[in-house]
C-alpha cells in the first residue's frame, strides 16, 4: 500500500503488516513493511485524507478502516480471513491523524463508526452489513469481481 500524501511535513505513513502508522522520517527516506511500499513525498497541498482514502480503496480489492480495539472490526477481519481473502486494514487508532481520516470516512459514508469496509472500490458498510452479505452469498462474488478486474488490468 502506498500513501503518497501526508498532512504533515517530516512524517511518512509506514505500512507494517496489514496496518499503517505515522513515523518521523528523514528527508527522502522510504520504507516498507512486509512488501507494502511507502512514499516519502509529503506536505503537498492537494493531499487530503479523502484523496488518500480514495487511493487506498482504488489500489486494494478489500479495505477495512478499523481500530485495533474494536470487536466489530475484528469480526469483519475474521470474515475475510476465514474466506481466505486478502484485505488491507487501516488501523485508525494507530495513525497520528486517524481522527482526520475517520472524519473523512464519515463524510464519505454517512457514518463515523468503524469498521468502514470497501470492496472493489465500493463502500459495503460495517461489520453487520459485511456479515449479512457473506451469509447471503454475495460477499465473495464481489471480491472475485475485483480480482478478475485486477487480472484484466495486468494483462493490458
C-alpha positions, -999 to +999 in steps of 0.1 A: +000+000+000+013+034-008+000+066+006+015+094-014+003+122+007+007+132+043-007+161+062+025+170+079+060+176+066+086+153+081+063+124+086+055+094+065+029+067+066+045+034+072+029+001+062+036-026+087+019-059+081-017-051+075-017-018+094-004+017+089+014+041+113+028+076+111+066+078+117+091+106+118+113+103+087+144+118+073+140+138+041+137+114+012+135+083+034+114+054+022+105+022+039+084-008+035+068-034+057+061-069+046+061-060+009+040-029+013+056+002-002+055+036+013+062+070-001+081+099+014+065+126-007+048+147+020+033+181+025+017+185-009-012+210-007-035+187-028-031+159-003-061+153+019-074+123+039-101+119+013-075+116-015-055+091+005-086+071+012-096+071-024-061+060-035-061+032-009-095+018-020-086+020-056-053+001-051-068-027-030-098-050-036-108-051+001-100-023+026-111-022+062-108+011+080-106-002+115-094+003+151-073-023+169-096-024+200-129-027+181-146-061+184-168-054+153-136-047+133-122-080+145-153-097+134-152-082+099-115-091+095-123-127+106-149-130+079-124-121+052-097-142+069-120-172+070-128-168+033-090-167+026-094-132+011-066-107+013-075-073+027-058-041+037-066-030+072-060+007+080-059+009+118-071+045+125-061+044+162-025+037+152-024+068+129-014+101+144-040+118+122-065+089+124-093+111+136-090+132+104-093+100+084-123+090+104-139+124+098-133+120+061-148+085+062-178+099+080-183+125+052-179+098+025-201+070+041-225+088+063-213+071+095-184+077+118-183+042+133-157+015+124-152-007+106-158+011+073-154-016+046-148-011+009-148-040-017-140-034-053-139+004-047-174+004-033-184+011+003-204-020+015-210-009+051-198-020+085-193-054+102-230-063+103-235-054+066-205-075+057-218-104+078-252-102+061-236-101+026-215-131+035-245-151+048-264-142+016-235-155-005-230-120-020-196-110-005-173-135-022-186-127-057-179-090-051-143-099-041-139-122-071-152-094-094-124-072-082-097-099-085-109-106-121-108-069-129-073-065-115-061-095-136-076-080-167-058-047-160-025-066-155-028-082-189-034-050-208 
